Amino acid sequence: MRIWILRHGEAERHTANDPDRALTHHGRKDARAAGHWLAGVVAPELCVIASPYRRAQETASAALEALPPLGVTTAEWLTPDVDPAQALHHLSQWRAAQVLLVSHQPLVSALAGLLLSGDYRAGPPMGTASLLELETPVVAAGCASLCSLRHAPDYSRAEPV
């Protein structure tokens, strides 16, 4: 399985309710850039799963503008403070060749660390609109390999792995 993990784009700093924070203009631009980059490398049957928080939903929508018409599955297990082991369990239930997860810190780095090394503390730092690409024969702790990590706004190069 190929797993893409996209942290939401830059969001408003303050709102009365954190889940309602919207993307900024800059955040939408970076999310679209990630989508344009993804359009050149993902298969049409990409499965997209996003946090229910507004900024993640808006990131998924902006990224998908460059891809074939794809729906977004909303998952409560992709919110910021979910236990990474719980998220890993839910992800392991999906039977897709390629999955794009759109979520938040600290979950994105913790989930990546769990997939890569079995240690949620070992995940790479991910800024807003950062995109991580993993390959794994089975969705389980310590089984994934890091393929690439891209940070907004530069999707023209990948960091070495």
C-alpha positions as CSV (number, residue, x, y, z in Angstrom):
1,M,0.0,0.0,0.0
2,R,1.2,3.5,-0.8
3,I,0.2,6.0,2.0
4,W,0.3,9.7,1.4
5,I,0.0,11.9,4.5
6,L,-0.8,15.5,4.0
7,R,-0.9,18.0,6.8
8,H,-3.6,20.6,6.4
9,G,-2.6,24.0,4.9
10,E,-2.0,27.2,6.9
11,A,-5.1,28.0,8.8
12,E,-6.5,31.0,10.7
13,R,-4.8,31.5,14.0
14,H,-7.8,32.2,16.2
15,T,-11.4,31.1,16.3
16,A,-13.8,30.4,19.1
17,N,-13.8,26.7,18.1
18,D,-10.6,25.0,16.9
19,P,-12.4,22.6,14.5
20,D,-13.9,25.6,12.7
21,R,-10.5,27.2,11.7
22,A,-10.5,27.9,8.0
23,L,-7.6,27.9,5.6
24,T,-5.9,31.1,4.8
25,H,-5.4,32.2,1.1
26,H,-1.8,30.9,1.5
27,G,-3.0,27.6,2.9
28,R,-5.4,27.1,0.0
29,K,-2.5,27.9,-2.5
30,D,-0.2,25.3,-0.8
31,A,-2.9,22.7,-0.7
32,R,-3.6,23.2,-4.5
33,A,0.2,22.9,-5.1
34,A,0.3,19.6,-3.3
35,G,-2.7,18.4,-5.3
36,H,-1.0,19.4,-8.6
37,W,2.1,17.5,-7.6
38,L,0.1,14.4,-6.6
39,A,-1.8,14.5,-9.9
40,G,1.4,13.5,-11.7
41,V,2.2,10.5,-9.5
42,V,-1.0,8.9,-8.0
43,A,-3.3,6.3,-9.6
44,P,-6.9,7.4,-10.4
45,E,-8.2,5.1,-7.7
46,L,-6.7,7.1,-4.9
47,C,-8.7,6.8,-1.7
48,V,-8.9,10.1,0.2
49,I,-9.6,10.2,3.9
50,A,-9.7,13.5,5.9
51,S,-10.3,14.8,9.4
52,P,-13.7,16.4,9.9
53,Y,-12.0,19.7,11.0
54,R,-12.7,22.5,8.5
55,R,-9.1,23.2,7.7
56,A,-8.5,19.5,6.7
57,Q,-11.7,19.3,4.7
58,E,-10.7,22.5,2.8
59,T,-7.2,21.2,2.3
60,A,-8.5,17.9,0.8
61,S,-10.9,19.9,-1.5
62,A,-8.2,22.2,-2.7
63,A,-5.7,19.3,-3.3
64,L,-8.3,17.4,-5.2
65,E,-9.0,20.2,-7.7
66,A,-6.1,18.9,-9.8
67,L,-7.1,15.2,-9.6
68,P,-9.9,13.2,-11.3
69,P,-13.2,13.6,-9.4
70,L,-12.6,11.8,-6.2
71,G,-14.8,11.8,-3.1
72,V,-13.5,12.4,0.4
73,T,-14.2,10.1,3.3
74,T,-14.4,11.9,6.6
75,A,-12.9,10.1,9.5
76,E,-13.1,11.1,13.2
77,W,-9.9,9.0,13.8
78,L,-7.9,11.7,11.9
79,T,-8.3,14.5,14.4
80,P,-5.2,16.1,16.0
81,D,-5.3,14.3,19.4
82,V,-6.2,10.8,18.4
83,D,-4.0,8.1,19.7
84,P,-1.7,7.1,16.7
85,A,-2.2,3.4,17.5
86,Q,-5.9,3.9,17.1
87,A,-5.4,5.7,13.8
88,L,-3.1,2.9,12.6
89,H,-5.8,0.3,13.5
90,H,-8.4,2.2,11.5
91,L,-6.0,2.7,8.5
92,S,-5.3,-1.1,8.5
93,Q,-9.0,-1.7,7.8
94,W,-8.7,0.0,4.4
95,R,-8.1,-2.2,1.3
96,A,-6.8,0.3,-1.2
97,A,-3.6,0.4,-3.2
98,Q,-3.2,4.1,-2.5
99,V,-4.5,6.2,0.4
100,L,-4.2,10.0,1.0
101,L,-4.7,11.0,4.6
102,V,-5.4,14.7,5.3
103,S,-4.9,15.5,9.0
104,H,-3.1,17.6,11.7
105,Q,-0.1,17.7,14.0
106,P,0.7,16.0,16.2
107,L,-1.1,13.0,14.6
108,V,0.6,13.2,11.2
109,S,4.1,12.9,12.5
110,A,3.2,10.4,15.2
111,L,1.4,8.2,12.8
112,A,4.3,8.4,10.4
113,G,6.8,7.5,13.2
114,L,4.6,4.5,14.2
115,L,4.4,3.3,10.6
116,L,8.1,3.8,9.9
117,S,9.8,2.6,13.1
118,G,7.1,1.5,15.5
119,D,7.7,4.6,17.7
120,Y,5.3,7.5,17.4
121,R,8.0,9.8,18.7
122,A,10.2,9.1,15.7
123,G,8.1,10.7,13.0
124,P,9.5,13.4,10.8
125,P,8.5,17.1,11.4
126,M,5.8,18.2,9.0
127,G,4.9,21.8,8.5
128,T,1.6,23.0,7.1
129,A,0.9,21.4,3.7
130,S,3.8,19.0,4.0
131,L,3.3,15.8,2.1
132,L,4.8,12.4,3.2
133,E,4.9,9.4,1.0
134,L,5.2,5.9,2.5
135,E,5.2,2.4,1.0
136,T,4.2,-0.6,3.1
137,P,3.5,-4.3,2.4
138,V,1.2,-4.4,5.4
139,V,-0.3,-1.6,7.5
140,A,1.4,-2.2,10.8
141,A,3.9,-0.6,13.2
142,G,7.5,-0.5,11.8
143,C,6.6,-1.9,8.4
144,A,6.7,1.2,6.2
145,S,9.5,2.7,4.2
146,L,9.8,6.5,3.6
147,C,9.7,7.3,-0.1
148,S,9.6,11.1,0.0
149,L,8.8,14.1,2.1
150,R,7.9,17.4,0.5
151,H,7.3,20.7,2.2
152,A,5.2,23.6,0.9
153,P,5.5,25.5,-1.2
154,D,8.3,23.6,-3.1
155,Y,6.8,20.5,-4.6
156,S,9.4,20.4,-7.3
157,R,12.0,18.5,-5.2
158,A,11.9,15.7,-2.7
159,E,14.1,15.5,0.4
160,P,16.5,12.6,0.3
161,V,15.4,9.5,2.0
